[in-house]
Amino acid sequence: MTPTFPLASPGPAPQASAHFTRIERVLDYIHGHLDQPLSLEQLAEQSCWSRWQLQRVFLHETGLTVAHYVRELKLSLAAEALLTSRQRVLDLALNYGFGSEVSFSRAFKQQFGCSPLAYRKRGLRLGLRTPLVRAPMPLANTPRLVQVRVESQPGFMLQGVKGLIRGLFASSPDFQQTVPAIWRALRSAGGLDRARDLIGVVDVSGAGEQLAYWAGVVAEEGSEPPSGLARLAIPPQEYAVLTHVGPISQLGQTLNWFILHWLPASGYRGLDGFELERYALGFDGLQPDAHMEYWLPIAPRQG
């Protein structure tokens, strides 16, 4: 049976170059034949390029080699099967084109950091890669390919400052003004003095247009929060993780695509709870190449 990866709709269709469209044709072929051997010759035929040209263009457009991309998708499907079926490791190895259980286990450990049996025993979705899909580039005329990953995050205690915002889907959103003010309040309270990374939390569990937003850091175990800071317990959760690249002012457009287009076609459903924003220390949201991650709570869709 051919594995199916539901591919998210791109939403408003930006103009794509001819070589970009060819890459999408190659991606479609890969996604529809992951249970079969895939050679570079086959993929080159789909693209009208030579093998050498395909490898160069694919790397340029995706940041991945063809072999690496195919391998990470096959291993992600195998990892999902480990959690949801009783198939033997050997059967999974053969189903996804590995010559032996040994070669499969070696590649699996390289990607997930543990053996297939250890992954099954742990019972958590960690490091799963989903197919590259086209997403509109905010304020640009060209699309780009993005890849969402699925991660399980242990519970942790956040320490920070809380405020109220009107989010992306409010009738009068104000988050572009209120969120920076909450982060400034955290800095003024000394909450960033020993921070290693920064975490924003959007509490979408309540009703109404106003949402609670927390700007904070992971609290040290056994410590008391400094004066002016509060704590919030974040429970264990499975997330879809998307990297946003660009000025933070464009994050709303990225999330609009993530929630309205990627999620309905993904095979997962969104959950009420805590959505996370993860920033590196020193993050500058004004830079055109700024990177941050948005963690969306999810669960596999049934049926």
C-alpha positions in Angstrom: 0.0 0.0 0.0 1.4 3.4 -1.0 1.9 5.6 2.1 0.0 8.9 1.9 1.3 12.1 3.3 -1.5 14.7 3.1 0.0 17.8 1.6 -1.1 21.1 2.9 -2.8 23.5 0.5 -0.5 26.5 -0.2 -3.2 29.0 0.3 -2.9 32.1 -1.9 -0.7 31.0 -4.8 2.4 33.1 -5.2 4.2 33.0 -8.5 6.6 30.1 -8.8 9.5 29.8 -11.1 9.8 26.9 -13.6 12.5 25.2 -11.7 10.5 25.5 -8.4 7.5 23.8 -10.1 9.8 21.0 -11.3 11.0 20.5 -7.7 7.4 20.3 -6.5 6.8 17.6 -9.2 9.8 15.6 -7.8 8.5 16.1 -4.3 5.1 14.8 -5.3 6.7 11.7 -6.8 8.8 11.1 -3.7 5.8 11.4 -1.4 3.7 9.0 -3.4 6.4 6.3 -3.6 8.0 6.1 -0.2 7.2 2.4 0.1 9.2 1.7 -3.0 12.9 2.0 -3.9 13.7 5.5 -5.1 16.7 6.1 -7.3 18.2 9.4 -8.4 17.7 8.3 -12.0 13.9 7.9 -11.4 13.7 11.3 -9.8 15.8 13.0 -12.5 13.3 11.7 -15.1 10.5 13.4 -13.2 12.4 16.7 -13.2 13.8 16.8 -16.8 17.3 17.5 -15.2 20.3 15.3 -15.1 21.1 13.6 -11.9 23.8 16.2 -11.1 21.6 19.1 -11.9 18.7 17.7 -9.8 21.0 17.3 -6.8 22.2 20.9 -7.1 18.8 22.5 -7.6 17.2 20.3 -4.9 19.8 21.3 -2.4 19.4 25.0 -3.3 15.6 25.0 -3.0 15.3 22.8 0.1 18.6 22.9 2.0 18.6 19.1 1.9 20.2 16.5 -0.3 17.8 14.2 -2.2 19.0 11.2 -0.4 18.8 12.8 3.1 15.2 14.0 2.4 14.0 10.6 1.2 15.7 8.8 4.1 14.2 11.2 6.8 10.7 10.8 5.4 11.0 7.0 5.3 12.4 6.8 8.8 9.6 9.1 10.1 7.0 6.8 8.6 8.8 3.9 10.2 8.9 5.7 13.5 5.1 6.4 13.4 4.5 2.7 12.6 6.6 1.7 15.6 4.2 3.7 17.8 0.9 2.7 16.2 1.4 -0.9 15.1 3.1 -4.1 16.2 5.1 -4.6 13.1 8.6 -6.1 13.6 11.6 -4.0 13.1 12.8 -6.3 10.3 9.5 -5.9 8.4 9.7 -2.1 8.7 13.2 -2.1 7.5 12.3 -4.1 4.4 9.0 -2.1 3.8 11.0 1.2 3.6 13.8 0.0 1.4 16.6 -0.9 3.8 18.6 -4.0 2.9 18.7 -5.3 6.5 17.6 -4.7 10.0 21.1 -3.6 10.9 21.3 -0.9 8.2 17.8 0.3 9.2 18.6 0.5 12.9 21.9 2.4 12.2 20.1 5.0 10.1 17.2 5.2 12.6 19.7 5.9 15.4 21.4 8.6 13.4 18.1 10.4 12.9 16.4 9.8 16.3 19.3 9.2 18.7 18.0 5.8 19.8 17.3 2.3 18.5 13.9 1.5 16.9 12.9 -0.6 20.0 13.9 2.1 22.4 11.8 4.6 20.4 8.8 2.2 20.6 9.3 1.7 24.3 9.4 5.5 25.0 6.1 5.9 23.1 6.6 9.6 22.2 6.6 11.3 18.8 10.0 12.9 18.7 11.8 14.3 15.6 9.2 13.2 13.0 9.7 15.0 9.7 6.7 15.9 7.5 6.8 16.5 3.8 8.1 19.8 2.4 5.2 22.0 1.2 5.0 25.3 -0.6 4.1 28.2 1.7 3.6 31.8 0.6 6.4 34.2 1.5 5.1 37.2 3.4 5.5 40.4 1.5 7.3 38.6 -1.4 6.4 37.3 -4.8 8.1 34.0 -4.6 7.1 30.9 -2.5 9.4 28.8 -0.4 9.3 25.2 0.8 8.8 24.6 4.5 9.0 21.5 6.6 7.0 21.1 9.8 8.3 18.6 12.4 6.4 16.8 15.2 7.9 16.8 18.7 6.8 15.6 22.2 7.8 18.1 24.9 8.1 17.2 28.6 6.3 19.4 31.0 8.2 22.3 32.5 7.8 25.4 34.7 7.8 28.8 33.1 8.9 31.9 35.0 7.9 35.2 33.6 5.4 38.0 33.1 1.7 37.7 32.1 -0.4 40.1 30.0 -3.5 40.1 27.9 -3.5 40.2 24.1 -5.9 40.1 21.2 -4.6 37.4 19.0 -4.5 36.5 15.3 -8.2 35.7 15.0 -9.6 38.4 17.2 -11.9 41.0 15.6 -9.3 43.7 16.4 -5.9 42.0 16.8 -3.4 44.0 18.9 -0.7 41.4 19.6 1.9 43.3 17.5 1.8 46.1 20.1 1.0 44.2 23.3 3.4 41.3 23.0 6.6 43.5 22.8 5.3 45.4 25.8 5.0 42.2 27.9 8.6 41.3 26.9 9.8 44.7 28.0 8.1 44.2 31.3 10.0 40.9 31.7 13.3 42.6 31.0 12.5 45.4 33.5 11.7 42.9 36.2 15.1 41.2 35.7 13.6 38.1 34.2 16.2 37.9 31.5 19.3 38.2 33.7 20.3 34.5 33.5 18.2 33.4 30.6 19.5 30.9 28.1 16.5 30.9 25.7 13.3 32.8 25.6 9.8 31.3 25.6 6.5 33.0 24.8 3.3 31.2 25.8 -0.1 31.9 24.4 -2.9 30.4 26.5 -5.7 29.5 24.0 -7.7 27.4 26.4 -10.1 30.2 27.4 -13.1 31.7 25.6 -13.3 35.3 24.5 -11.2 37.5 22.3 -8.5 38.3 24.9 -5.8 35.7 25.5 -3.3 35.4 28.3 0.3 35.8 27.0 3.4 34.9 29.0 6.9 36.1 28.3 9.4 34.0 30.2 12.1 31.5 30.7 12.3 28.0 32.0 12.4 28.2 35.8 15.3 26.5 37.7 14.2 23.6 39.8 13.9 24.2 43.5 14.2 28.0 43.1 11.7 30.7 44.1 10.5 33.2 41.4 12.1 36.7 41.8 9.8 39.5 42.9 7.6 40.7 40.1 7.6 37.3 38.3 5.0 34.5 38.3 5.1 30.9 37.3 3.1 28.8 35.0 3.1 25.0 34.7 3.3 23.7 31.1 2.1 20.1 30.9 3.7 17.5 28.6 2.4 17.9 25.1 2.9 16.9 21.5 3.5 19.8 19.1 3.8 20.6 15.4 6.8 22.9 15.1 7.3 25.5 12.4 10.3 27.7 11.9 9.5 31.3 11.1 12.1 33.1 9.1 11.9 36.9 8.7 10.9 40.0 10.7 8.6 39.2 13.7 6.0 41.5 12.2 5.4 38.8 9.6 4.7 36.1 12.1 1.0 36.5 11.8 1.0 35.7 8.1 3.1 32.6 8.8 0.7 31.4 11.5 -2.2 32.1 9.3 -0.8 29.6 6.8 0.2 27.2 9.5 -3.2 27.0 11.2 -5.6 27.6 8.3 -3.8 25.6 5.5 -1.1 23.2 6.9 -3.0 21.9 9.9 -6.3 20.8 8.2 -4.4 18.8 5.6 -1.8 17.4 8.0 -3.5 14.4 9.6 -3.4 16.1 13.0 -5.9 18.3 14.9 -5.2 21.3 16.9 -5.7 21.3 20.7 -6.7 24.1 23.1 -3.9 24.7 25.6 -0.6 26.5 25.5 1.0 27.5 22.2 4.8 28.1 22.5 7.1 30.6 20.9 10.8 29.8 21.2 13.5 32.4 20.6 17.3 32.3 20.9 18.9 34.7 23.4 19.7 37.9 21.4 16.8 37.4 19.0 16.3 40.5 16.9 12.8 40.5 15.4 13.6 43.4 13.1 16.1 41.4 11.0 15.0 40.0 7.7 16.7 36.6 8.5 15.5 36.3 12.1 14.6 32.7 13.1 12.1 31.6 15.8 10.0 28.5 16.3 6.2 28.3 16.9 5.0 25.1 18.7 1.4 24.3 18.1 -0.3 21.7 20.4 -1.7 18.8 18.3 -2.9 15.2 18.5 -3.3 12.6 15.7 -6.7 12.9 14.0 -8.8 9.8 14.4 -10.4 8.1 11.4 
